[in-house]
Amino acid sequence: MASTPSYLVIHTRDPLAGGRDGGVDPLVEALAAGAPTTVVLAQNAVLAARRGSGAAESVARLASSARVLADDFSLHERGIRADELVGGVVPAAMEEVVDLLMAGGCRAIWR
């Protein structure tokens, strides 16, 4: 019997840019509903994790069903402190993401 796969989803774009509605990616919601899922917010995607952003409520909802990491370098570059993040979002070094990829057993998706 095969084990349930886990997923690592990496987001790099601001969810409010380019006419996007800021909601959680439906693919990520579906994955998190059926398998262990880690979402990594990097580059401009960390803007969504800041309390008060247009996507903050959506990110908090996602964090209730998936592990949500925010790249600490991206946070620093955008002047976002850890205490400004919505509940459930954890700052993490990119090395942690690399470790997840190298450990195997997860399927990586870049969005």
C-alpha positions as CSV (number, residue, x, y, z in Angstrom):
1,M,0.0,0.0,0.0
2,A,1.4,3.3,-1.0
3,S,1.7,6.1,1.5
4,T,0.0,9.4,1.0
5,P,2.3,11.9,-0.6
6,S,3.1,15.2,0.9
7,Y,3.4,18.5,-0.9
8,L,5.7,21.5,-0.8
9,V,4.2,24.5,-2.6
10,I,6.4,27.5,-3.2
11,H,4.8,30.9,-3.9
12,T,6.9,33.8,-5.1
13,R,4.3,36.4,-6.4
14,D,2.2,38.9,-4.5
15,P,-1.3,37.4,-4.6
16,L,-2.8,40.9,-5.0
17,A,-0.6,41.9,-8.0
18,G,-1.8,41.5,-11.6
19,G,-5.5,41.5,-10.8
20,R,-5.4,38.4,-8.6
21,D,-8.0,38.5,-5.8
22,G,-5.7,37.7,-3.0
23,G,-7.5,34.5,-2.1
24,V,-5.8,31.2,-1.3
25,D,-4.8,29.2,-4.4
26,P,-7.6,26.6,-4.9
27,L,-5.0,24.0,-5.7
28,V,-3.3,24.5,-2.4
29,E,-6.6,24.2,-0.5
30,A,-7.4,21.0,-2.3
31,L,-3.9,19.5,-1.6
32,A,-4.0,20.5,2.1
33,A,-7.5,18.9,2.4
34,G,-6.1,15.5,1.4
35,A,-2.4,15.4,2.3
36,P,0.3,17.0,4.5
37,T,1.1,20.3,2.7
38,T,3.8,22.9,3.4
39,V,3.4,26.3,1.7
40,V,6.5,28.5,1.4
41,L,6.0,32.2,0.8
42,A,9.1,33.8,-0.8
43,Q,9.9,37.0,-2.6
44,N,6.8,39.2,-3.0
45,A,4.5,36.4,-1.7
46,V,5.5,37.2,1.9
47,L,3.5,40.5,1.5
48,A,0.3,38.4,1.8
49,A,1.4,37.1,5.2
50,R,1.5,40.6,6.9
51,R,-1.4,41.3,9.2
52,G,-3.6,43.9,7.6
53,S,-2.8,42.9,4.0
54,G,-5.6,42.3,1.6
55,A,-4.8,38.6,1.7
56,A,-4.1,38.2,5.4
57,E,-7.5,36.5,6.2
58,S,-7.0,34.0,3.4
59,V,-3.4,33.2,4.5
60,A,-4.6,32.7,8.1
61,R,-7.3,30.3,6.8
62,L,-4.6,28.4,4.9
63,A,-2.4,28.2,8.0
64,S,-5.2,26.3,9.7
65,S,-4.9,23.5,7.3
66,A,-1.3,23.6,6.0
67,R,2.1,24.5,7.4
68,V,2.9,28.0,6.1
69,L,6.5,29.2,6.1
70,A,7.7,32.7,5.1
71,D,11.2,33.1,3.8
72,D,13.1,35.1,6.5
73,F,15.3,36.8,3.9
74,S,12.3,38.0,1.8
75,L,10.6,39.3,5.0
76,H,13.7,41.2,6.0
77,E,14.1,42.7,2.5
78,R,10.5,44.0,2.6
79,G,10.8,45.3,6.2
80,I,8.3,42.8,7.7
81,R,9.0,41.6,11.2
82,A,8.0,38.2,12.5
83,D,5.6,39.8,15.0
84,E,3.7,41.4,12.0
85,L,2.8,38.0,10.5
86,V,-0.7,36.6,10.6
87,G,-1.2,33.7,13.0
88,G,0.1,30.4,11.9
89,V,2.8,31.7,9.5
90,V,6.3,30.9,10.6
91,P,9.5,32.6,9.4
92,A,12.0,30.1,8.1
93,A,15.4,30.1,6.4
94,M,15.5,28.9,2.8
95,E,17.9,26.2,4.1
96,E,14.9,24.6,5.7
97,V,13.1,24.5,2.4
98,V,16.1,23.0,0.7
99,D,16.2,20.3,3.5
100,L,12.6,19.5,2.8
101,L,13.3,19.1,-0.9
102,M,16.4,17.0,-0.3
103,A,14.7,14.7,2.2
104,G,12.5,13.4,-0.5
105,G,9.0,12.0,-0.1
106,C,7.4,15.3,-1.0
107,R,6.2,16.6,-4.3
108,A,7.3,20.2,-5.0
109,I,5.1,22.6,-6.9
110,W,6.3,26.1,-7.8
111,R,3.4,28.6,-8.2
